[in-house]
Amino acid sequence: MKILLAEDTQDLNRNITTILKTQDYDVDNVFDGEEACEHINTDSYDCIILDIMMPKKDGISVLKEIRARHIVTPVLLLTAKAEIDDRVDGLDAGADDYLAKPFAVKELLARVRALMRRQSVGADEEISMGNVLLTPSTQSLSARSSVRLSNKEFELMSVLLLNQDVELSTEQLLDRVWKGEGDANEDTAWLYISYLKRKLDMIGADISISGEKGGSFKVCK
């Protein structure tokens, strides 16, 4: 599972990254809010951990920006502040959980696991089309090269590949992949379609995803 960690304190960032990797999480770590937004613009994650007090762009601003774009990835906020107002501001902005520093490693891992439980993977056998192979055990998409997918990317690609050459409406994709998650809408579906389009290009796939925002989509050669 893929995690984005945004924490500006270098030692803490490195320590958290190491701890998460020992638990077999795939981690991208950045040191300010602008870097976090750049990563979120080009990739998808199963969980995002944001420090509130960061340079260039604070965690609350990053959170508001991604929620405004209808990105529903679970977000855990970290902060050195423990005042009630900070917690309220973070939760009101769309955070799923909140952890005040200093914190125990076991508590951090427990919070991450709890957020991950809402993510589910939708297939257990390899699926192929053209030169593309989708592998559940590694959540990877392979052709001339290979790339790791987030849970939602994997679920969406599974649905598309299991319905090869069948047009699926945005509403159908939302129902099958996001299963009624309240904040997910056509912008959410289009964002993840865009992620997958980019990754298919990246791996040299001979298939593509056709369709326009708000309409129907299918994979085709």
Solvent accessible surface area in square Angstrom, and as a share of the most:
residue,aa,sasa,rsa
1,M,64,0.28
2,K,12,0.05
3,I,0,0.00
4,L,0,0.00
5,L,0,0.00
6,A,0,0.00
7,E,0,0.00
8,D,51,0.26
9,T,70,0.41
10,Q,105,0.47
11,D,89,0.46
12,L,47,0.24
13,N,0,0.00
14,R,122,0.44
15,N,85,0.44
16,I,3,0.01
17,T,12,0.07
18,T,81,0.47
19,I,41,0.21
20,L,0,0.00
21,K,108,0.46
22,T,91,0.53
23,Q,88,0.39
24,D,123,0.64
25,Y,32,0.12
26,D,49,0.26
27,V,11,0.06
28,D,45,0.23
29,N,54,0.28
30,V,2,0.01
31,F,65,0.27
32,D,12,0.06
33,G,0,0.00
34,E,77,0.35
35,E,59,0.27
36,A,0,0.00
37,C,9,0.06
38,E,106,0.47
39,H,62,0.28
40,I,3,0.02
41,N,66,0.34
42,T,79,0.46
43,D,27,0.14
44,S,4,0.03
45,Y,5,0.02
46,D,0,0.00
47,C,0,0.00
48,I,2,0.01
49,I,0,0.00
50,L,0,0.00
51,D,3,0.02
52,I,14,0.07
53,M,107,0.48
54,M,17,0.08
55,P,66,0.42
56,K,150,0.64
57,K,58,0.24
58,D,53,0.27
59,G,0,0.00
60,I,29,0.15
61,S,44,0.28
62,V,0,0.00
63,L,0,0.00
64,K,118,0.50
65,E,59,0.26
66,I,1,0.01
67,R,45,0.16
68,A,76,0.59
69,R,76,0.28
70,H,58,0.26
71,I,5,0.02
72,V,12,0.07
73,T,6,0.03
74,P,1,0.01
75,V,0,0.00
76,L,0,0.00
77,L,0,0.00
78,L,0,0.00
79,T,0,0.00
80,A,76,0.59
81,K,85,0.36
82,A,58,0.45
83,E,103,0.46
84,I,120,0.61
85,D,105,0.54
86,D,31,0.16
87,R,88,0.32
88,V,69,0.40
89,D,79,0.41
90,G,0,0.00
91,L,90,0.45
92,D,114,0.59
93,A,14,0.11
94,G,26,0.25
95,A,11,0.09
96,D,54,0.28
97,D,36,0.19
98,Y,14,0.05
99,L,6,0.03
100,A,22,0.17
101,K,42,0.18
102,P,137,0.86
103,F,40,0.17
104,A,61,0.47
105,V,66,0.38
106,K,172,0.73
107,E,66,0.30
108,L,1,0.00
109,L,18,0.09
110,A,43,0.33
111,R,63,0.23
112,V,0,0.00
113,R,108,0.40
114,A,49,0.38
115,L,16,0.08
116,M,9,0.04
117,R,177,0.65
118,R,102,0.37
119,Q,13,0.06
120,S,53,0.34
121,V,62,0.36
122,G,55,0.53
123,A,24,0.19
124,D,126,0.65
125,E,129,0.58
126,E,102,0.46
127,I,20,0.10
128,S,66,0.43
129,M,18,0.08
130,G,42,0.40
131,N,60,0.31
132,V,1,0.00
133,L,62,0.31
134,L,1,0.00
135,T,19,0.11
136,P,24,0.15
137,S,102,0.66
138,T,71,0.41
139,Q,17,0.08
140,S,15,0.09
141,L,0,0.00
142,S,29,0.18
143,A,29,0.23
144,R,206,0.75
145,S,57,0.37
146,S,72,0.47
147,V,27,0.16
148,R,84,0.31
149,L,0,0.00
150,S,0,0.00
151,N,0,0.00
152,K,11,0.05
153,E,0,0.00
154,F,0,0.00
155,E,5,0.02
156,L,0,0.00
157,M,0,0.00
158,S,2,0.01
159,V,22,0.13
160,L,1,0.00
161,L,2,0.01
162,L,112,0.56
163,N,33,0.17
164,Q,67,0.30
165,D,90,0.46
166,V,76,0.44
167,E,112,0.50
168,L,3,0.02
169,S,30,0.20
170,T,2,0.01
171,E,121,0.54
172,Q,76,0.34
173,L,0,0.00
174,L,33,0.16
175,D,99,0.51
176,R,104,0.38
177,V,0,0.00
178,W,1,0.00
179,K,126,0.54
180,G,70,0.67
181,E,44,0.20
182,G,80,0.77
183,D,100,0.52
184,A,17,0.13
185,N,49,0.25
186,E,80,0.36
187,D,42,0.22
188,T,0,0.00
189,A,0,0.00
190,W,69,0.24
191,L,22,0.11
192,Y,1,0.01
193,I,0,0.00
194,S,28,0.18
195,Y,5,0.02
196,L,0,0.00
197,K,61,0.26
198,R,99,0.36
199,K,6,0.03
200,L,4,0.02
201,D,119,0.62
202,M,114,0.51
203,I,2,0.01
204,G,21,0.20
205,A,24,0.18
206,D,71,0.37
207,I,8,0.04
208,S,57,0.37
209,I,4,0.02
210,S,43,0.28
211,G,25,0.24
212,E,133,0.60
213,K,101,0.43
214,G,33,0.32
215,G,30,0.29
216,S,42,0.27
217,F,1,0.01
218,K,56,0.24
219,V,0,0.00
220,C,30,0.18
221,K,162,0.69
